[in-house]
């Protein structure tokens, strides 16, 4: 699954109504995907450059839709995430669309990629 390995705990916590530590989730996710650069590279390649730039920057985060997430990920990645999280496949893109921008934002609090 690469890019989204670290989101397992956040989605499980969200579904259980628990508070989410986005900074910790972002750190784990980025370490599992070749660092923040690797994550952002994959998202850029999927056509989400404008959204990613807003998440990294200090301004307001542009939204990403569940449809965009679904297009950025393979059906295998989505199926694996659904299985890992114990949720219906149709819920995964919506959950990622909601929490991925926040995770990237939390990992870049000064509006810059960490060195």
Secondary structure, 3 states (H helix, E strand, C coil): CHHHHHHHHHHHHHHCCCCCCHHHHHHHHHHCCCHHHHHHHHHHHCCCHHHHHHHHCCCCCCCCCHHHHHHHCCHHHHHHHHHHHCCCHHHHHHHHHHHHHHHHHHHCCCCCCCC
